[in-house]
Amino acid sequence: MATLDTIAPGATVTVTKLSGQGAVKRRLMDMGLTKGTEVFVRKVAPLGDPVEVTIRGYELSLRKAEAEHVEVA
């Protein structure tokens, strides 16, 4: 499975699983990253941190460490 931090800019993917535990998983879910949600990867900073995505009609920036917990297909 690929994770959100490995997806190239311009790609649209679907969230399949959140692998974080406790507060990390809850924070990702509160931001709208839930199973079955489509995510468009807008930009990735030169060093890979942060990752800017569009989800549910709004733009969101995620740290690379957070994006690693989001499995996508």
BATOR-699298 format. One line per field, with one value per residue (C-alpha): residue number from 1; residue in three letters; x, y, z. Coordinates in Angstrom, 2 decimals, decimal comma. Example, Ala and Ser with C-alpha at 12.3 -4.5 7.8 and 13.67 -1.06 7.14 Angstrom:
% BATOR-699298
i	[1 / 2]
aa	[ala / ser]
xx	[12,30 / 13,67]
yy	[-4,50 / -1,06]
zz	[7,80 / 7,14]
//
This chain:
% BATOR-699298
i	[1 / 2 / 3 / 4 / 5 / 6 / 7 / 8 / 9 / 10 / 11 / 12 / 13 / 14 / 15 / 16 / 17 / 18 / 19 / 20 / 21 / 22 / 23 / 24 / 25 / 26 / 27 / 28 / 29 / 30 / 31 / 32 / 33 / 34 / 35 / 36 / 37 / 38 / 39 / 40 / 41 / 42 / 43 / 44 / 45 / 46 / 47 / 48 / 49 / 50 / 51 / 52 / 53 / 54 / 55 / 56 / 57 / 58 / 59 / 60 / 61 / 62 / 63 / 64 / 65 / 66 / 67 / 68 / 69 / 70 / 71 / 72 / 73]
aa	[met / ala / thr / leu / asp / thr / ile / ala / pro / gly / ala / thr / val / thr / val / thr / lys / leu / ser / gly / gln / gly / ala / val / lys / arg / arg / leu / met / asp / met / gly / leu / thr / lys / gly / thr / glu / val / phe / val / arg / lys / val / ala / pro / leu / gly / asp / pro / val / glu / val / thr / ile / arg / gly / tyr / glu / leu / ser / leu / arg / lys / ala / glu / ala / glu / his / val / glu / val / ala]
xx	[0,00 / 1,13 / 0,98 / -0,01 / 3,56 / 4,72 / 2,10 / 3,24 / 1,63 / -1,34 / -2,62 / -6,03 / -6,16 / -8,67 / -8,01 / -8,07 / -6,81 / -5,44 / -2,58 / -1,98 / -2,84 / -4,83 / -4,55 / -2,79 / -5,57 / -8,28 / -6,62 / -6,47 / -10,12 / -11,12 / -9,43 / -11,67 / -9,28 / -11,60 / -11,81 / -13,21 / -12,49 / -10,87 / -7,72 / -6,05 / -2,33 / -1,73 / 1,89 / 4,78 / 7,48 / 11,05 / 12,10 / 8,78 / 7,37 / 4,59 / 2,25 / -0,62 / -3,83 / -7,42 / -10,01 / -13,77 / -13,53 / -10,84 / -7,06 / -5,06 / -1,35 / -0,04 / 3,34 / 5,20 / 4,96 / 1,16 / 0,90 / 2,80 / -0,18 / -2,65 / -2,73 / -4,16 / -5,01]
yy	[0,00 / 3,52 / 6,30 / 9,91 / 11,20 / 9,10 / 10,32 / 12,67 / 16,12 / 16,18 / 12,73 / 11,94 / 9,02 / 7,45 / 6,95 / 3,23 / 3,20 / 5,38 / 3,67 / 6,18 / 5,54 / 7,59 / 11,34 / 11,18 / 9,10 / 11,27 / 14,46 / 13,06 / 12,01 / 15,44 / 17,02 / 14,94 / 12,12 / 9,14 / 5,84 / 6,27 / 10,00 / 11,28 / 13,36 / 15,48 / 16,09 / 19,74 / 20,35 / 18,79 / 21,05 / 20,53 / 18,52 / 16,67 / 18,56 / 19,76 / 18,05 / 20,24 / 18,41 / 19,25 / 17,23 / 17,70 / 21,08 / 22,67 / 22,88 / 21,20 / 21,08 / 17,96 / 17,29 / 14,40 / 12,50 / 12,85 / 11,92 / 8,69 / 7,47 / 7,79 / 4,72 / 5,38 / 3,54]
zz	[0,00 / -0,79 / 1,77 / 1,13 / 1,53 / -1,48 / -3,99 / -6,75 / -7,12 / -9,48 / -8,52 / -7,05 / -4,61 / -2,21 / 1,50 / 2,36 / 5,95 / 8,76 / 10,55 / 13,34 / 16,97 / 19,48 / 19,14 / 15,76 / 14,20 / 15,77 / 14,45 / 10,90 / 11,07 / 12,40 / 9,36 / 7,08 / 6,20 / 6,52 / 4,63 / 1,12 / 0,85 / -2,36 / -1,92 / -4,63 / -4,02 / -4,99 / -4,03 / -2,19 / -0,76 / -2,09 / 0,96 / 1,13 / 4,11 / 4,06 / 1,58 / 0,36 / -0,54 / -1,47 / 0,41 / 0,69 / -1,04 / 1,12 / 1,06 / 3,79 / 4,55 / 6,27 / 7,78 / 6,20 / 9,51 / 9,42 / 5,73 / 6,45 / 8,51 / 5,59 / 3,33 / -0,13 / -3,33]
//
